[in-house]
């Protein structure tokens, strides 16, 4: 797995582990177009383990197109400043704050549920393609 893909997968893992729910209604879509519904069992740097009723199956990060945890999307607070980051692999995400320190960057994502701490992602600056402040 190349360095950019590993950085993107680590960012995805951090985001998913802070927002994952205990419900069994998670949805995965693979790059091949296969749609799976079941329970997200675990996430690590190489991929995910997913269970659809039978024994858990393993999917690599390269196979995943979409992971839907079933959470409602809450729009940003009116007047909130949004920073959009695009990584070198083409993936994009929006965050509340983005700070560059040396050869690394720290992105603070928008707040989720009240009992979940703000997710903070540490990214190597070499994985960042563009930054759009006030998106």
Helices and strands as residue ranges (DSSP letters): H 3-19, E 26-30, E 35-44, E 47-51, E 57-60, G 61-63, E 64-68, E 83-87, E 92-95, E 97-101, E 104-108, E 120-124, G 125-127, E 128-133
